[in-house]
Amino acid sequence: MNINFSLIKNSILFLSIAFLLTSCLSNKRGDRELKLENLEPFQTKIAPIKEGYQTLITIEEDTICLTNIEMTYLIGKGEIETITYIPQAKDVVYGGYDWHRFTACFEDIRYGDNDYNDFVCYISAEKKEKKVGNSYNVTIDYYIQPIAFGSGQNLRFGLTLPDMRDTIISDSVRKDMFIASVDDIGLFVNTADPLYVYLTCDRNHIRKITWEKTGVEKNQQWQVHPFIINEAGEKLYVALNTSSLPASSLQIVGVYGYPLGIATKNAFMYPLEKKNINTCYSGFNDWILGNTSSLGGVTNINNCFHTIHSSGLFKNNPQNLF
């Protein structure tokens, strides 16, 4: 029998290289050991109630909850709220609302460059609860404002709603949500040049989705999960409310152990095109590994789209447009 030792030698070499690469990839994942629960930007609290009063909850001058029934509300981690009790009339409707906002930042592939600007959107959620007999009716309005687009792919965008149903907001994010043509402003929007800002804070750009549920118990948590779908058909989620998300870790964590998307409370100064987020926020790795409780502040503003706060890009009261 003729034995091709050269072929065997090459096969062993190929298998050794494949094993080494797989081991390195595995170690990169294992070394990170992401603490997904640490990436949650909010904590849930229950509004206290006093008979004959409305409960007003504010952060500085921003109202986040007004209610005369016991209900949950969200507050950013590390924030301190002020609670005020306001006398109310005797003939009053029993109900309340709470309000929160966050920025969702996506990578469009599982082995991305970690600039988290392939799609950026600003989501405002207003929850209204009304007491009806011994149960409650809940309505949540979600306002989705497109902020930036830095992907070379055609991306779809949607929300997994609190009842775990998916709703697609756009089948083509760049075309549907940013409106202006590629010929007019280029493919990338608000990622490459901080001196040029494409404004999206109007009704032509902001989308509104309403979700309702009747006959529920009090103090329920209603969580939403933003996602994109890339050209390969991969459904990729922001690391938000992951404890209630029935998704594979492959849809939340990338090949190299980084989250595929992050959510930050309120507006966020995201990286410029091809700028790794670590070059903007030196505390990023410590945050995703659970070594610190928050992302921390910007450490290199020149690598961020740093005109966002002065340009009026983020719309904090989108409900006024509808």
N, C-alpha and C positions, 0 to 999 in steps of 0.2 A: 504493500500500500504506500502510495506516495503522499507524504505529509508536507504541506506548504507552510513551513515554519515562518516565513515572512508574513503570510496572511494572519497566522495565529498571533504573531508578535504585534502586528498593527491593530488587531482586534482588541488585544489586552490593553494596548496603549489607549485606544479610543474609549474603552470601558472605564479605564482609570481616570481619564480626563473628565468623562461624564459624571463619574462618582464625585470627583473633586468639586466640580461646578455645582452639583446638587447639594453637596455638603456646605459649600460656602453660602449658597442661597438660603439653606435651612438655618445656618448660624446667624445670618443677617436677620432673619425673621425672629429667631429665638432670642437673640441678644436684646431686641427692642422690647418685647413683651409689653405691647401697648396697654395702657390702662384706659380703656375706652370710657369708663364711667368718669374718669377725671376730665374728659374733654367736654362734658356737659356744661353749657354756659349758664344754666338756670338751676334753681332749686324750687321745689314746690312747698307752698305754705297754705294754711287755712285762715281765711279772714275772720277775726273775732267780731262778735255781734253783741250789741247792747239794745235792749228793748226800747223802742221809741226813737232810735237814732239810725242814721246811715253811717257806715264805716267808709272813710276816705283814706286810701293808702297812696302815698306819693314817694317818689325818689327825687330829691331836690324839688323842682317845680313840675315834675312830670307825673301826672296821675296814672297809676297802673291798675287801680281797682276802686270801684265804688259799688257798695252793696248793702242791702239790709237783710240778706240771707247768708247763712254759712256757706262758703264756697272756696274752692282752691284758686290760688293765683300764683304766678311765676315771678320770681325776683332773681336778678343776676347774682351769681356767686360773688360774695364779698361786698355786695351793696347793703346799705342800711336804710330801711324804709321808715317813714313817719306815718303814724296812725292817728287820725283825727275823727272824732265822733260829731256828726252834724244832726241837730234835731230835725225830725221829719213830721209831716202832717199825719193826722190819724187815718184818713182815707188814702192809703198808699198801696201801690202795686208791689208785691214782694218779688224782688229779683235783684240782679246786679250784673256787672261786667268787669272783665279784666283785660289788660292790654300788654303785649310784649312784642319786641322786635329783635331780629337777629340777621346776621349776614351769613349766607351759605356760600362756600368757596369749594370748587371742584377741580380735581385732576381728571383728565379725559381717558387715560389708560392706566393699567395696573402697574406699569413701570415708568411713570412719568418723571418730570424734572422738578416736581415739588414747588412750583411757583404759585399753585392754587389760584390761578386766574383763568383757567380754561373756560369756566363759566362762573360768574359771581352774580348773586342776586340778593336782594334785600327783602325779607319777608316780615310783614306785620300781621299779627293775629289778634283779632278782637273777639273774645268769647262773651256771650250773653246767656245768662241763666234766668229762668223764670219758674217760680214755684207754682205748681198746679195741683191742688189737693195735697196728697202726701208724696208726690214725686216731682220731678223737675224736667223742664224742656231746655235743651241746649242748642244754641246756634253759634257757629264760629265762622267769621269772615276772614279769609286769608287774602292778603294783598301781596302780589309778587311783582317786585320792580327789578327789571334787568339792570345790572350795573356795569359788567365788563364781560368781554368775550375774547379769549386768547387761544382758541382751538383751531386746528386745521381740519377738523372733522365736522360733519353734519351731526349735531347733537340733538337728541330729544330730551325734554325735561318734563318731570311730573312730580306728583305728591302721592305718597301712600297715606291715606287719610286715617283718622282715629279708629275707624271700623275695619282697617286693613285693606280697604278697596283702593286700587290705583286710579288716579285720574291724570291723563296726559294734558299738560298745559300747552306744549308746543311740540310739533313734529320736526321743526327746524328752527332752533333757537336763534341763530344769527339772522335768518331771514324774517321770522315772525315777530321776534321780540325787540329787535333793534331797528327795524324798519328801513333806516338809511341804506342805500345800496353800497355794494363793495366798491363800485366805481367812484362814489362820492367820498367815502371816508376810509376805505380799505377793509380788509377782512377782519383784522383785529380791532376791538373797540375798547378804549380806556385801559389799555395794558402797556402800550409801547412808548407813548409820549405824554408825560404828565402836564405838559404845557397846553395840550389840546384835550378838552373835555367834551364828550358827547352827552348831553343831558337827556335823562329818561324819566324825569319826575313829573310826568303828565299822564293823562288818561289814554293817550295813544300807545303808551308803552306798558303801563301798569295793568296787570291782570287781577281779577277778583274771582275767588272761588268760595262758595258758601256750603258749609256742611251742617246738617241738622240731626238731632236725635231727641226723641220724646220719651217720656215715662222712665227716666233714669233715677238712680239713687243720688243723694247729695255727695259732694266732695270727691267726685270722680276726676281722674286725670285723663285728659284728651290730648294725645300726642300725634304729631305729624312728622313725616319722614320724607324730606326732599331727595330726589334722585335724578340722574341723567342716564341715558342709554346711548352708548357710542356706536360707531359704524359696525363694530364687530358684534353688536347685539348684547354687550355686557351692560348690566344694570348696576350702577355704582352709586352708593349712598354717602351722604354726609354722616359723620360720626355724631349723631344727635339722637337722643332717646333710644340708644341701641339695646337697652335691656328689654324693650317691648317690640323690637324689630325682628320679625321672623325671616331673617336673611342670613346667608352664608357669610362667614368672615371674609371670604374672597370678594364680596361685594362692598366691604367696608375698609379692608386693609390691603395695601398694594404689595407687590412682589418683594420690595425691599423693607417692608415693615412700617411704612408710613401710612397714615390714614388717607383714604382716597378723597376725602372731603372733610372740611372742618366747619364748625359753626361758632360764631362769636356774637355775644350780645351787642345789640345796637350796630352802629356803623363800624367798618373795619378798614384799616389802611393795608391793603393787600399788596403783594409783591408785583414789581414790573415783570414784563415778559422775560423768561429765561433766568430770572433771579430766584435762586433757591430761598425758601422762606427762612432758613437758618441765617442767611446773610442780612435779613431784615429784623428778625426777632431772635436774639442769641439764646433766649430761654425756651425755644420751641421744643428741642429734644427733651429737656427736663420736664416740660409740660406733658408731652405725649407719653412719657414713661412714668408719670405719676410722682416725680420728684418735687414738683412745685404744683400749687393749686391753681395757678393761672398762667396764661401765656406771657404776661408781662408786657411792658411797653416796647415801642420801636427802638432799636439800637442802631439802625442805619437807615435814616429816612430817605437817602438818595436812591435806595433800591426799591422804594415803595411808590405807588401811585399817590404821591403825597399832596396833591391838590384837592382831594376829595372833600375834605371838611370845609374848605373855603369856597368851593364852587357851587354848593347847594345840590350836589348830585343825589344825596340820599333824601327821600321824601318821608318825613316822620308822621305826617297826618294824611295818608292817602285816602282815608274814608271821606274826606271833604271833596274828593273829585267825583264821587259816585252818588 
